[in-house]
Amino acid sequence: MTLFDFEELTAYWVEHPPVHILVGAYLGAGKHQRRRTPSGGSGSGRAANSDLGGILAELGPGFGTGDVHAGLPGVVLDFAELRSRARRVDSELAGAVGGKK
């Protein structure tokens, strides 16, 4: 499911909610289970948000604040160049398959 599919689905649910959600809301199901956390005013929430680097470090190496494009090849916008690269790769693959026989 793509993000566009998800967006379409949620837009549809706004207009036509699933029946189990409607019945649950009508009967009040789950109201006693949900507890809202206090927002804003407490100082402890602000202290946790200020240490963003520490939180990202706990998540692992993929969540660093460095360059997300590091190690990726440059973008080629020339279609002739892309075609020649594709032909080159195809010929190399055909040669590799033909040489193994």
Secondary structure by P-SEA (a helix, b strand, c coil): ccaaaaaaaaaaaaacccaaaaaaaaacccccccccccccccaaaaaaaaaaaaaaaaacccccccccccccccccccaaaaaaaaaaaaaaaaaaaaaac
